[in-house]
Amino acid sequence: MLDLDEKTILITGGTGSFGRRFAATMLERHRPTKVIVFSRDELKQFEMAHAEPFRSHLERVRFFIGDVRDRDRLVMAMEGVDVVVHAAALKQVPAAEYNPFEAIKTNVIGGQNVIEASLAAGVRKVIALSTDKAAAPINLYGATKLCSDKLFVAANNYRGRRDIRFAVVRYGNVLGSRGSVVPFFLQCRSAGVLPITDDRMTRFSIRLQEGVDFVLQCLRTMWGGELFVPKIPSYRILDVAAAVAPECRLEHIGMRPGEKLHEEMITSTDALSTLEFKDHFVILPSTPLWDVDKYRREASHAEGRVPAPGFSYDSGTNDRFLSVDELRALVRSECNA
C-alpha cells in the first residue's frame, strides 16, 4: 500500500473540475512533496495559482503547460513523479462525434503517451479516469474511453522489472460538472422551459468530492490491472427537473445521437469477470496478473464475492435512486443554487 505523504503527484487535465479538487484535497489532507498540475490552459493555471488552497501552498505546487498528445513533454513533466492521475480527456459527446480525429488523438493516443511516459520516468502508480459511457459504448467518446481503459489495464503487461502499477476508475456523471444536466437546467430556468430528451431517462450520479475520495482509496489499495467501479445512486431526469425548476414547463426534444436511456457501468459480460466488495466493484484484468482468490480475500477490508449470474450494473435497474428532496439539497450544495 503506497502512502501518499512525501510523494510527488502529477495530474493530467489538472485544471479541470476533478483535477482542481483532487489537487486541493492532496494539499489539505496529505503532505505531498509536490503536486504537479499538467494542462494546456495557461489562464486556468494562472487563476488556480491565485486561488486557495493553492496560493497558500505554492512551494509544493508546480504548473506545467503541456498536452497529453506530446509524449516528450509528459516524460519531462514526470521526472521524479511517484503517482500519476490521468484526468485529461475530450469529454463532450457531440464534440467528439463531430471531431473524431481530435477525440482519438487526445483520449486514445494521449492515454498511450501517458503510459509510455510513466514507464520511461519510473512512476510507481498510475490511475486513469474513465466514464460509464465506456461500457457497451454507442458514441465515439465512450469508444475512445473504452480503448483507453484497455490500454491502461494492459500496460501492466509491459512493466517488466519496473515497480509500477496501472489501474482505471470508472464512474458516472459528476453532479454539477460543466456540460452536465444540472447547470444546463439552471441556465434554462429563467426562460421557463426545460428541454427533456425522454421521460424514462436515468443516470448515475456522484459528487465531485466523492469521486476524488474514491480515486484516493483506489490509489492506496490497487494491485495493478483493476477497473474500479464505485457503488453510487442513480437519478431520474424528471426528478432532476422537479428539483431544479418545478415551476418550468417541460419541452420534449427527443434523444440526441449517441445517447442512451440508461447508462451502464458493468455489462452482463463484464460481470463474468467482476468481484463485488462492500462499496465498489472490480472488473478483473483479462490477462491474469495475480491470484484472484487472494485478491478477493485481501484487497479490501471485507471479502469480495462473485456477483449473481446475469448481474449487470446500470442506472435504470440500480437499487438506489436519489429523491427530489435529495437532489434539491445536492443542487444547493454542489451548484450554489
C-alpha positions, -999 to 999 in steps of 0.1 A, spaced: 0 0 0 15 33 -11 14 62 14 7 94 -4 26 116 20 61 127 9 52 117 -27 52 137 -59 18 136 -76 11 146 -112 -24 152 -125 -31 155 -163 -61 177 -170 -52 193 -137 -71 225 -142 -104 207 -149 -131 202 -122 -117 169 -110 -80 179 -112 -85 210 -93 -105 193 -65 -80 164 -64 -50 187 -61 -67 207 -34 -76 176 -14 -40 164 -16 -27 197 -2 -54 199 25 -53 162 37 -18 150 29 18 161 29 29 156 -7 64 166 -16 49 182 -48 17 184 -67 22 189 -104 -7 204 -124 -3 194 -161 -27 210 -186 -27 231 -217 -47 261 -204 -24 288 -191 -53 311 -180 -68 284 -158 -34 276 -143 -29 313 -135 -63 315 -119 -57 283 -100 -24 295 -86 -40 326 -72 -69 307 -55 -70 288 -22 -56 264 -11 -30 266 -39 -19 302 -31 -10 291 4 9 260 -8 28 274 -38 60 259 -26 45 225 -31 26 232 -64 41 232 -99 22 242 -131 32 226 -163 19 237 -197 16 207 -219 -7 184 -238 -11 146 -234 -6 144 -272 30 154 -266 49 124 -252 82 142 -248 66 169 -227 50 142 -205 83 125 -199 99 158 -189 70 166 -165 71 132 -149 107 133 -138 108 123 -101 70 117 -100 56 88 -79 19 89 -88 1 99 -120 -37 106 -121 -48 108 -157 -79 130 -159 -72 148 -193 -98 140 -220 -121 154 -246 -155 146 -229 -183 162 -248 -203 136 -267 -215 159 -296 -180 174 -300 -164 140 -302 -189 129 -328 -181 159 -349 -144 159 -343 -135 122 -342 -98 126 -351 -93 150 -323 -110 128 -297 -89 98 -307 -56 119 -306 -64 130 -270 -83 101 -255 -65 72 -271 -31 83 -283 -29 107 -253 -35 77 -230 -8 57 -246 16 86 -242 8 88 -205 16 51 -202 48 53 -221 60 84 -203 52 68 -169 72 37 -178 101 58 -190 101 81 -160 99 54 -133 65 63 -119 51 40 -92 13 42 -96 -9 54 -124 -47 57 -123 -68 67 -154 -102 82 -151 -129 66 -172 -167 70 -177 -199 50 -176 -201 57 -214 -172 33 -219 -194 3 -210 -210 -10 -242 -203 23 -259 -226 37 -286 -208 70 -292 -173 79 -301 -164 94 -267 -174 62 -250 -155 41 -276 -123 62 -271 -125 58 -233 -131 20 -236 -100 19 -258 -81 39 -232 -93 17 -204 -80 -14 -222 -46 4 -228 -41 12 -191 -51 -23 -179 -28 -39 -205 0 -16 -196 7 -38 -166 20 -64 -191 47 -40 -203 62 -31 -169 89 -58 -170 110 -53 -138 97 -18 -132 79 -13 -99 48 3 -114 11 -4 -114 -17 8 -137 -54 8 -129 -87 25 -141 -115 42 -122 -149 43 -139 -178 63 -125 -209 82 -137 -219 118 -141 -204 143 -117 -233 163 -103 -230 199 -113 -199 194 -135 -195 216 -166 -218 205 -195 -239 182 -173 -277 184 -169 -280 204 -137 -261 235 -148 -279 233 -181 -313 232 -164 -302 261 -141 -294 281 -172 -327 273 -189 -347 281 -157 -351 318 -164 -368 311 -197 -395 290 -180 -389 259 -202 -367 228 -196 -358 207 -226 -363 170 -218 -350 142 -241 -370 113 -227 -391 110 -196 -377 75 -189 -340 86 -189 -318 78 -158 -282 85 -150 -257 75 -123 -247 104 -101 -216 111 -80 -205 142 -61 -171 157 -71 -155 151 -37 -168 115 -37 -151 109 -70 -118 123 -56 -121 103 -24 -128 71 -44 -97 77 -66 -76 82 -35 -89 50 -20 -81 31 -52 -46 45 -53 -39 31 -18 -54 -4 -24 -47 -11 -61 -27 -42 -71 -25 -32 -107 -49 -41 -136 -82 -34 -118 -110 -14 -133 -127 1 -102 -164 9 -102 -180 26 -71 -215 19 -59 -233 51 -64 -270 62 -67 -290 70 -98 -314 98 -106 -344 101 -130 -343 131 -154 -378 141 -144 -368 142 -107 -338 165 -116 -362 188 -134 -386 188 -104 -356 196 -81 -341 224 -101 -372 241 -116 -406 227 -106 -423 258 -120 -409 253 -155 -427 237 -185 -411 206 -199 -404 205 -236 -397 171 -251 -370 173 -277 -361 136 -282 -328 118 -276 -297 130 -292 -274 108 -314 -251 87 -292 -273 89 -262 -287 61 -240 -319 58 -220 -298 43 -191 -261 43 -186 -242 11 -178 -210 7 -158 -208 -31 -157 -223 -51 -186 -235 -87 -181 -204 -98 -200 -181 -77 -178 -199 -92 -147 -184 -126 -155 -150 -113 -145 -161 -89 -117 -158 -90 -80 -182 -72 -57 -170 -55 -25 -189 -35 1 -187 -1 -16 -174 -9 -50 -169 -35 -78 -137 -45 -95 -136 -57 -131 -106 -80 -133 -79 -79 -160 -83 -103 -189 -47 -113 -185 -41 -128 -150 -17 -106 -130 -22 -120 -95 -41 -147 -75 -78 -137 -79 -89 -156 -48 -62 -139 -27 -73 -106 -41 -109 -113 -32 -99 -120 4 -72 -93 9 -78 -64 -14 -104 -47 8 -113 -46 45 -141 -70 38 -140 -100 15 -153 -97 -20 -178 -120 -37 -187 -131 -73 -219 -114 -85 -250 -135 -91 -254 -149 -126 -269 -124 -151 -258 -94 -130 -252 -61 -146 -249 -26 -132 -269 1 -150 -286 33 -139 -321 21 -147 -321 -10 -125 -299 4 -97 -312 -3 -62 -306 33 -50 -323 64 -65 -320 100 -53 -353 116 -43 -364 150 -55 -356 164 -20 -321 148 -20 -314 162 -55 -326 196 -44 -302 196 -15 -273 184 -37 -280 211 -62 -278 237 -35 -245 223 -21 -228 215 -53 -240 243 -76 -248 270 -50 -283 272 -65 
